[in-house]
C-alpha cells in the first residue's frame, strides 16, 4: 500500500525547572501551552491536539489539506518535529496516522468559513530526545513524500520506520496535556501556581517567568496567570469553541 508522509513543525514549550508547580515532565515534548511568542510575535499554542489526537487547519491550512486530499486508499502519516528553544537541537516527536477527516463550519479562524481536520487512527509519540532531527532544516513549512522531485521521500519513510521502533508514549502525551489544560482552567490552581512562582528560587532559570516579566515591564498590568487562564477558559482555546460545532465527515479530497 502506498504511504503518504508529511513532516510538520510544531512549537513546543521550553523545559521548566524541576521545582515548577506545573510539574512538566522532561521526557515528553509539551505543546506551546504557555503562550510564548514564535517568530513574528505569533502564537502557536494548540496544534497538534494531544487531548484527542487530532489536527486541524487553524494554523496549517495548506499542509493539512494537502494530506487529506491524497488518494483515500493510501496510508497517510504526519510526522511532528520541534526545536529546543535554548539549544537549537531538533527532535522528532512522533506521528499521527490520518483516520477520519472532517470539516466544521466556523469563520472565527479565517479559514474561509470552514475548519478542516482529522482524527488520528494511530498515534505514535516518543520520548523527547529519542530521535534527533539533524537533517538540514526545512524551515517552518511542511515536506511531503509524494514530491518525487525532492530529496525528502526516502528521508520521511526512514523517519516513520524509526519512530515505530521506539516506545509509544501517546497516552502519556494525552494524559499530561489534559492535566495541564484542566489546571490552567482552574482559578484556584492558577492562584496556587502564582503563589508558588512568587517564592520560587528558580525564576532566573524559567523561560516562561522571564518572558512574562519582560512583558510586564513593557505593558503595565500584564498578568501571566490571568492571561493564560483567560485563554483556556475562553474561545481563544479553539476546543472550547469547536466542541459545539458539528463535525461533518469527508472522504479523501473535497
C-alpha positions in Angstrom: 0.0 0.0 0.0 1.2 3.5 -0.8 2.3 5.6 2.1 1.9 9.4 2.0 4.0 11.0 4.7 4.2 14.7 5.6 6.6 16.4 8.0 5.0 19.2 10.1 6.7 21.6 12.6 5.1 22.3 15.9 6.0 24.9 18.6 6.9 23.3 21.9 7.2 24.7 25.4 10.7 25.2 26.8 11.9 22.9 29.6 10.8 24.1 33.0 12.7 23.9 36.3 12.2 20.7 38.3 10.6 22.6 41.1 7.9 24.2 38.9 4.4 24.0 40.3 3.2 22.8 36.8 5.4 19.6 37.1 6.0 19.3 33.4 7.8 16.0 32.6 11.3 16.2 31.0 10.7 13.1 28.9 8.0 14.4 26.6 7.6 17.4 24.4 4.8 19.7 25.5 3.0 21.7 23.0 3.4 25.5 23.5 0.7 25.6 26.1 2.0 28.7 27.9 1.6 31.2 25.1 5.2 32.1 24.3 5.6 34.0 21.1 7.1 32.5 18.0 8.8 34.2 15.0 6.9 37.3 14.0 5.3 37.6 17.5 2.7 35.0 16.6 1.2 32.4 18.9 1.1 28.7 18.1 -0.1 27.1 21.3 -2.6 24.4 20.2 -1.6 22.1 17.5 -1.2 19.2 17.3 -4.0 18.3 19.7 -2.7 15.7 22.1 -6.0 15.8 24.0 -7.8 13.6 21.5 -5.0 13.1 18.9 -6.5 15.2 16.2 -5.3 18.0 13.9 -7.0 20.8 12.0 -6.4 23.7 9.6 -6.4 26.6 12.0 -2.6 27.3 11.7 -1.5 25.0 8.9 -4.3 25.0 6.3 -2.3 24.1 3.2 -0.3 21.3 4.9 -3.3 19.6 6.4 -5.4 19.9 3.2 -2.5 18.5 1.1 -2.6 15.3 3.2 -6.4 15.0 3.3 -6.6 15.3 -0.5 -4.2 12.4 -1.2 -5.9 9.2 -2.5 -8.3 7.7 0.0 -6.7 4.2 -0.3 -3.3 5.4 0.7 -1.9 5.3 4.2 -1.4 8.9 5.4 1.0 9.9 8.1 2.0 13.3 9.6 5.4 13.3 11.4 6.0 16.1 14.0 9.3 17.8 14.7 10.3 20.5 17.1 13.3 22.5 18.1 14.7 23.1 21.6 14.4 26.9 22.1 17.5 27.0 24.2 19.9 24.7 22.3 18.6 24.8 18.8 18.7 21.0 18.7 15.9 19.4 16.6 13.8 16.4 17.6 11.3 14.1 16.1 8.3 13.8 18.4 6.3 11.1 16.6 3.5 10.7 14.1 -0.3 10.6 13.6 -1.8 8.2 11.1 -4.7 10.1 9.4 -8.0 8.5 10.1 -11.4 10.1 9.6 -11.3 13.5 8.0 -13.9 16.1 8.7 -14.9 19.8 8.5 -16.6 22.2 10.8 -18.3 25.4 9.8 -16.5 28.3 11.5 -15.4 31.8 10.4 -13.5 32.6 13.6 -10.1 31.4 12.4 -10.0 32.9 8.9 -10.3 29.6 7.1 -12.8 30.7 4.5 -15.7 29.6 6.7 -14.5 26.1 7.4 -12.1 24.3 9.7 -10.9 21.0 8.2 -9.3 18.3 10.3 -8.8 14.7 11.0 -8.8 12.2 13.9 -5.7 10.0 14.1 -6.4 6.3 13.6 -3.0 5.6 15.2 -0.8 7.9 17.4 2.8 7.1 18.0 4.6 9.7 20.1 8.0 9.1 21.6 10.3 10.2 24.4 11.9 13.6 23.9 15.4 13.1 22.7 14.9 9.5 21.5 15.2 10.6 17.8 17.1 13.7 16.9 16.4 15.6 13.8 19.9 16.5 12.5 18.9 16.6 8.8 19.4 20.1 7.2 16.4 22.1 8.5 13.5 22.6 6.1 12.3 25.8 7.7 8.8 26.1 9.2 7.0 24.8 6.1 6.0 21.2 5.5 7.7 18.5 3.4 5.9 15.6 1.7 6.8 12.2 0.5 4.8 12.4 -2.8 7.0 15.2 -4.1 9.1 12.9 -6.3 11.4 15.8 -7.5 12.6 16.3 -3.9 15.1 14.5 -1.6 12.5 14.1 1.2 10.6 11.0 0.3 13.3 8.5 1.4 14.0 10.6 4.5 10.4 10.6 5.6 10.0 6.9 5.0 13.0 6.3 7.2 11.8 8.5 9.9 8.4 6.8 10.0 10.2 3.4 10.5 12.4 4.8 13.2 9.5 6.2 15.1 7.7 2.8 15.0 10.8 1.2 16.6 10.5 3.4 19.7 8.3 3.0 22.7 4.9 4.7 22.1 4.1 7.3 24.8 0.9 8.7 23.1 -1.2 8.0 26.2 1.3 9.9 28.3 1.2 13.0 26.0 -2.6 12.8 26.1 -2.8 12.5 29.9 -0.3 15.2 30.6 -1.9 17.7 28.2 -5.3 17.1 29.7 -3.9 17.6 33.1 -2.3 20.9 32.3 -5.3 22.3 30.4 -7.5 21.4 33.4 -5.1 23.1 35.8 -4.9 26.2 33.6 -8.7 26.4 33.6 -9.0 26.1 37.4 -8.8 29.5 39.1 -7.8 28.0 42.5 -4.9 26.1 41.0 -3.8 29.1 38.9 -3.7 31.2 42.1 -1.7 28.4 43.8 0.7 28.5 40.8 1.1 32.2 41.2 1.9 31.9 44.9 4.5 29.2 44.2 6.1 31.3 41.5 6.3 34.4 43.7 8.6 32.5 46.1 10.4 30.2 43.6 14.2 30.3 43.7 14.5 29.2 40.1 12.9 32.2 38.5 16.1 33.1 36.6 16.1 29.6 35.0 12.4 29.8 34.0 11.9 30.9 30.4 8.2 31.4 30.9 8.6 33.6 34.0 11.4 35.6 32.4 9.3 36.2 29.3 6.2 37.4 31.1 8.4 39.5 33.5 9.8 41.4 30.4 6.3 41.8 29.0 5.2 43.2 32.4 7.9 45.8 32.2 6.7 46.9 28.8 3.0 46.7 29.5 1.9 47.8 32.9 -0.6 45.4 34.4 0.4 42.3 32.4 -0.6 39.3 34.4 0.8 36.0 33.1 -1.5 33.8 35.2 -4.7 35.7 34.5 -3.9 35.9 30.7 -3.2 32.2 30.3 -6.3 31.2 32.4 -8.4 33.5 30.3 -7.3 31.9 27.1 -8.1 28.4 28.3 -11.5 29.4 29.7 -12.5 31.4 26.6 -12.9 30.9 22.8 -9.3 31.6 22.0 -8.8 28.0 23.0 -10.4 26.6 19.9 -11.5 23.3 21.5 -13.9 25.3 23.7 -15.5 26.8 20.6 -15.3 23.9 18.1 -16.7 21.4 20.6 -20.1 22.9 19.9 -19.7 22.8 16.2 -20.8 19.7 14.3 -18.1 17.6 12.6 -19.1 16.5 9.1 -17.1 13.5 7.9 -15.5 13.6 4.5 -13.6 11.1 2.4 -10.4 11.9 0.6 -10.4 15.3 -1.1 -13.1 17.9 -1.2 
